[in-house]
Amino acid sequence: MKISIFGMGYVGAVSAGCLAAEGHTVIGVDPNRTKVGLINEGRTPIIEKDIGEMIAAAVRDGRLRATERVRDAVMDTEISLVCVGTPSQLNGNLDLSAVRKVCEQIGNALREKESFHVVVARSTMLPGSMRSLVIPTLEHASGKRAGIDFGVCSNPEFLREGTAVHDYHHPPKTVVGETDQRSGELLLQLYAGMDAPVVRTDVETAEMVKYTDNTWHALKVDFANEIGNICKAVGIDGHEVMEIFCKDTKLNLSPYYMKPGFAFGGSCLPKDVRALIYKARQLDLELPLLNAILPSNHKQVEKGLKMVMEKPGKKVGILGFSFKAGTDDLRESPLVDVIEHLIGKGYELKLYDKNVKLAALTGANQDYILNIIPHISRLMVDSLDDVLAFADTVVIGNGAPEFQSVPERLRPGQHLVDLVRVSGKQSEGAYDGICW
C-alpha cells in the first residue's frame, strides 16, 4: 500500500520504518527540513532501538522517502497517518494547532484528488476531537464529506519508548475507530497478519481507549510506589509483595472489577482500605492515591443518589440492595446508604432482594439488620412485581439475573436507574445508566 505519514517525530518515524520494512511504500511528511533531510539520507531523526537500521534499509530499497510537500504526498498515496504532536497547554488542555494545520493541508490536497483517500489520526487527542476538529477541518478545506467522499479513522498507537519497534509488531490490541466501513477495512490492511485482537468501533471510543490505557499505566505506577512505601516503612520487600500480587491473573490483573458501575461495598474492601490508610498515618506516610480511594467511592454513591432524586415522583423501588448479587450481606452496602438518604428526604420506598430475607439472616447479618438498620427491614417486599407496581422510579442495585427483564417491563411514565447494567442498553428516555 502507498502511505503518507505526517509528522516525523517519535510515532511517525517508528510507523514509517515499520511499515516500509513490511513492504509498503511510505512518504514521510514534515515541515522540518532537518528531519526530512535525515530520512532521505537513510538516517533516523529519533533515538529508538532498531529504527535506524530499518530506515536506512527502507530508503536504500526505495520504499521510504520524506518531503515537505503535502500535496504531492497526498496525491501519491492511498492513506495518510497523522502523527503530529499534541503537547499540553498550561491549563492541561491539549494544543491541537499542529493537528488542525495538517488537516487543513491534507484537506486542500483532497479538494483536487478524485480517488478515495483515508485520513487516519494516530495523534493522541481527547474524546470528541475527531468530531469537533479533525473532521470539520478536513471537510471545510476539501469541500467534501467525511465517510462519503473520503474516509476518516482514529487509530491510537500503543508504543513505549525504548521498545517501540517490538511494540509495533506485537501490539496488545489494534483499535480502529471508523466513520465508515470502507475506511476501516482499508486501514486494517496495514495490520494484516498481526497477532493481536482487532477492535472496530466509533472514533470517540477509540480516542477514549488511548487515554484510559495511559491513565491506567500512570495509576499502576503510583499504586506500586505507595504500596512500596508502606512496605519499606514496616520492613517488607515491596518488590516481593508486588511480584506475588502480579501472579494473580484471575482477579488482580484481569477484567474483574474493571466494569464501570456503582460503588464497592461489603465486609472486606472498605474495612481493609481504611485499615491500611490508618497504618500509613501511624507511619507518617503521605499516600494521596490510597487516601483518595474511599472518597472517590463515596462520590459514586452520591452520583447514584442524585440520579434517583432527579427523576419525577417520590416513590422509589430498589431491586437488589445487598452489596452484590448472590449474597445477603448488607454490611457497608452502598445501596443501604442511598436508601437511608432517600428515607431522610421523605421518599416512599419498597425494597426487594430475594437473598435478603429477615428470617434467614443469621450472625453478623442478622445483628446488622435488626440493630443498625431496622427501619429498612420494614420496607422489604416479597416480589419484584410488588416493586414495579409501586414505584415511580425503579433502581437496579445489583446484577441478579431476575432483573435483566426490568428495562422492558417499565410502564409509561416510569423511570429506571440502572447501577449495574443489567442489559446492553445506553442511557435514553426513561432508562438511565450510571456510567453508560
ZAMARGU-4260 file (C-alpha; in steps of 0.2 Angstrom, whole numbers, plus 5000, padded with zeros to 4 digits):
<rodrens>
0) 5000/5000/5000 | 5006/5018/4997 | 5005/5028/5014 | 5009/5046/5019 | 5014/5049/5037
5) 5013/5067/5043 | 5025/5071/5057 | 5042/5063/5058 | 5043/5063/5077 | 5043/5048/5088
10) 5027/5039/5082 | 5028/5045/5064 | 5046/5039/5062 | 5043/5022/5070 | 5027/5019/5060
15) 5036/5024/5044 | 5051/5012/5047 | 5040/4998/5052 | 5028/5000/5038 | 5042/5002/5025
20) 5050/4986/5032 | 5034/4977/5029 | 5035/4981/5010 | 5023/4997/5010 | 5029/5012/5000
25) 5030/5026/5013 | 5031/5045/5011 | 5036/5054/5027 | 5030/5072/5028 | 5037/5085/5040
30) 5039/5104/5039 | 5056/5102/5047 | 5069/5102/5034 | 5082/5094/5045 | 5071/5079/5048
35) 5067/5077/5030 | 5085/5078/5025 | 5090/5065/5038 | 5077/5052/5032 | 5081/5055/5014
40) 5099/5051/5019 | 5094/5035/5027 | 5096/5041/5045 | 5084/5041/5059 | 5078/5058/5066
45) 5074/5049/5083 | 5084/5038/5095 | 5075/5021/5096 | 5081/5003/5096 | 5082/4996/5078
50) 5073/5010/5069 | 5090/5017/5062 | 5093/5001/5053 | 5075/5000/5047 | 5075/5017/5040
55) 5092/5015/5031 | 5086/4999/5023 | 5070/5006/5018 | 5077/5022/5010 | 5091/5011/5001
60) 5077/5000/4994 | 5067/5014/4988 | 5052/5011/5000 | 5054/5027/5011 | 5057/5045/5007
65) 5052/5061/5015 | 5046/5078/5009 | 5039/5095/5015 | 5026/5095/5001 | 5009/5090/5007
70) 5000/5090/4991 | 5012/5078/4982 | 5012/5066/4997 | 4993/5065/4997 | 4991/5063/4978
75) 5004/5049/4978 | 4996/5039/4992 | 4980/5030/4997 | 4980/5033/5016 | 4988/5047/5027
80) 4993/5044/5045 | 4993/5060/5056 | 5006/5058/5069 | 5010/5076/5074 | 5012/5081/5092
85) 4998/5086/5104 | 5008/5094/5118 | 5000/5101/5134 | 4995/5119/5137 | 4997/5127/5153
90) 4979/5123/5159 | 4982/5105/5155 | 4972/5105/5139 | 4980/5099/5123 | 4987/5110/5110
95) 4980/5104/5094 | 4986/5118/5082 | 4998/5105/5073 | 4983/5093/5070 | 4972/5107/5064
100) 4986/5114/5052 | 4990/5096/5045 | 4971/5093/5042 | 4969/5110/5033 | 4984/5105/5022
105) 4978/5087/5019 | 4960/5094/5015 | 4967/5106/5002 | 4975/5092/4994 | 4960/5081/4994
110) 4950/5095/4985 | 4960/5091/4970 | 4960/5072/4972 | 4947/5061/4963 | 4951/5044/4971
115) 4945/5039/4988 | 4958/5043/5002 | 4958/5039/5020 | 4965/5050/5034 | 4970/5041/5050
120) 4973/5051/5066 | 4986/5042/5077 | 4990/5058/5087 | 4983/5056/5105 | 4968/5068/5106
125) 4954/5069/5119 | 4937/5061/5115 | 4927/5072/5104 | 4942/5080/5095 | 4939/5070/5079
130) 4921/5076/5078 | 4924/5094/5083 | 4941/5097/5075 | 4948/5084/5063 | 4933/5080/5053
135) 4926/5098/5051 | 4943/5104/5046 | 4945/5091/5033 | 4928/5094/5026 | 4930/5113/5026
140) 4946/5113/5017 | 4942/5099/5005 | 4924/5104/5001 | 4920/5086/5003 | 4911/5075/5016
145) 4919/5063/5028 | 4913/5045/5026 | 4907/5048/5008 | 4920/5057/4998 | 4935/5052/5009
150) 4937/5042/5024 | 4942/5046/5042 | 4948/5034/5056 | 4955/5035/5073 | 4969/5023/5076
155) 4978/5025/5093 | 4996/5019/5095 | 5002/5009/5110 | 5021/5011/5108 | 5033/5013/5123
160) 5049/5022/5121 | 5064/5010/5120 | 5053/4996/5114 | 5043/5004/5101 | 5048/4993/5086
165) 5044/4977/5096 | 5028/4985/5102 | 5023/4990/5084 | 5024/4972/5078 | 5017/4965/5094
170) 5003/4976/5099 | 4991/4972/5114 | 4977/4976/5103 | 4973/4985/5086 | 4959/4998/5089
175) 4951/5006/5073 | 4938/5020/5076 | 4929/5022/5059 | 4917/5034/5051 | 4913/5021/5038
180) 4916/5003/5035 | 4926/5006/5019 | 4939/5016/5028 | 4941/5004/5042 | 4944/4990/5030
185) 4957/4999/5021 | 4966/5004/5037 | 4966/4986/5043 | 4976/4981/5028 | 4991/4989/5037
190) 4989/4976/5051 | 4985/4960/5042 | 4994/4946/5049 | 4997/4954/5066 | 4994/4943/5081
195) 4983/4954/5091 | 4964/4957/5094 | 4956/4969/5082 | 4943/4981/5088 | 4932/4991/5076
200) 4922/5005/5085 | 4917/5023/5083 | 4930/5037/5084 | 4925/5043/5101 | 4928/5026/5109
205) 4944/5024/5100 | 4950/5041/5107 | 4945/5037/5125 | 4954/5020/5124 | 4971/5028/5122
210) 4968/5040/5137 | 4961/5025/5148 | 4977/5015/5144 | 4989/5029/5148 | 4980/5034/5164
215) 4979/5016/5170 | 4998/5014/5167 | 5001/5030/5177 | 4989/5024/5191 | 4998/5007/5192
220) 5015/5016/5194 | 5008/5027/5209 | 4999/5012/5217 | 5015/5001/5216 | 5025/5016/5223
225) 5013/5019/5238 | 5012/5000/5242 | 5031/5000/5241 | 5032/5015/5253 | 5022/5006/5266
230) 5032/4990/5264 | 5048/4999/5267 | 5041/5008/5282 | 5037/4991/5290 | 5052/4982/5284
235) 5045/4972/5270 | 5052/4970/5252 | 5040/4979/5241 | 5046/4971/5226 | 5042/4954/5233
240) 5025/4959/5238 | 5021/4966/5220 | 5028/4951/5212 | 5016/4940/5222 | 5002/4952/5218
245) 5005/4951/5200 | 5005/4932/5200 | 4986/4933/5202 | 4979/4935/5184 | 4962/4929/5189
250) 4957/4944/5200 | 4972/4956/5201 | 4977/4958/5183 | 4961/4954/5174 | 4945/4961/5169
255) 4937/4958/5186 | 4932/4975/5195 | 4935/4984/5179 | 4917/4987/5173 | 4911/5005/5177
260) 4896/5005/5188 | 4891/5008/5206 | 4902/5010/5222 | 4910/4995/5230 | 4905/4989/5247
265) 4904/4973/5258 | 4913/4967/5273 | 4931/4967/5266 | 4936/4981/5254 | 4930/4996/5264
270) 4937/4989/5280 | 4954/4984/5273 | 4957/5001/5264 | 4953/5010/5280 | 4965/4999/5290
275) 4979/5001/5278 | 4977/5020/5277 | 4976/5020/5296 | 4993/5011/5296 | 5000/5023/5284
280) 4996/5038/5296 | 5004/5029/5310 | 5020/5028/5299 | 5019/5046/5295 | 5017/5042/5276
285) 5008/5053/5264 | 4999/5042/5251 | 4987/5053/5241 | 4982/5039/5229 | 4977/5027/5243
290) 4969/5041/5253 | 4958/5045/5238 | 4950/5028/5236 | 4936/5029/5249 | 4932/5047/5245
295) 4931/5043/5226 | 4920/5028/5231 | 4908/5039/5240 | 4907/5051/5226 | 4899/5037/5216
300) 4886/5034/5229 | 4882/5052/5229 | 4880/5051/5210 | 4868/5037/5211 | 4858/5046/5224
305) 4857/5062/5213 | 4851/5052/5198 | 4837/5045/5208 | 4832/5061/5215 | 4832/5070/5198
310) 4818/5058/5192 | 4800/5064/5195 | 4789/5056/5209 | 4793/5052/5227 | 4790/5033/5226
315) 4806/5023/5223 | 4808/5004/5222 | 4825/4996/5225 | 4829/4980/5216 | 4844/4972/5224
320) 4852/4980/5239 | 4865/4968/5246 | 4882/4974/5241 | 4882/4962/5226 | 4872/4949/5218
325) 4872/4932/5225 | 4874/4937/5244 | 4863/4943/5258 | 4877/4954/5265 | 4871/4971/5269
330) 4887/4977/5278 | 4893/4993/5270 | 4882/4991/5255 | 4882/5007/5246 | 4863/5004/5242
335) 4860/5005/5260 | 4867/5022/5261 | 4856/5028/5246 | 4841/5020/5254 | 4844/5030/5271
340) 4847/5046/5261 | 4831/5044/5252 | 4821/5040/5268 | 4828/5056/5276 | 4822/5066/5260
345) 4804/5060/5263 | 4804/5047/5249 | 4792/5032/5250 | 4802/5016/5247 | 4799/4997/5243
350) 4814/4986/5243 | 4816/4968/5235 | 4831/4957/5236 | 4827/4938/5237 | 4844/4935/5245
355) 4840/4947/5259 | 4826/4938/5270 | 4825/4943/5288 | 4820/4926/5293 | 4835/4918/5285
360) 4848/4931/5291 | 4860/4924/5305 | 4875/4930/5314 | 4883/4947/5309 | 4870/4950/5296
365) 4855/4947/5307 | 4863/4959/5320 | 4866/4972/5307 | 4848/4972/5300 | 4840/4971/5317
370) 4850/4983/5327 | 4858/4995/5314 | 4845/4997/5300 | 4829/4990/5307 | 4819/5004/5298
375) 4825/4997/5281 | 4818/4979/5286 | 4801/4986/5287 | 4802/4992/5268 | 4806/4975/5261
380) 4793/4966/5250 | 4792/4948/5244 | 4792/4951/5225 | 4799/4961/5210 | 4782/4963/5204
385) 4777/4972/5220 | 4791/4985/5217 | 4787/4988/5199 | 4768/4991/5203 | 4773/5003/5216
390) 4787/5014/5210 | 4789/5030/5200 | 4807/5026/5199 | 4815/5009/5199 | 4833/5007/5204
395) 4843/4991/5200 | 4856/4989/5213 | 4864/4973/5209 | 4866/4961/5195 | 4854/4947/5200
400) 4848/4938/5184 | 4830/4941/5188 | 4832/4960/5185 | 4838/4958/5167 | 4820/4960/5160
405) 4816/4975/5170 | 4820/4988/5157 | 4807/4980/5145 | 4794/4980/5159 | 4793/4998/5163
410) 4776/5006/5161 | 4773/5023/5153 | 4780/5037/5164 | 4790/5025/5175 | 4809/5028/5176
415) 4824/5016/5178 | 4841/5020/5186 | 4852/5006/5182 | 4868/5005/5193 | 4875/4988/5186
420) 4870/4987/5168 | 4858/4973/5168 | 4857/4974/5149 | 4867/4982/5134 | 4856/4997/5134
425) 4863/5015/5133 | 4855/5029/5143 | 4840/5035/5134 | 4822/5041/5138 | 4816/5033/5154
430) 4832/5022/5155 | 4847/5030/5164 | 4863/5020/5167 | 4876/5027/5179 | 4891/5025/5168
435) 4884/5022/5151
</rodrens>
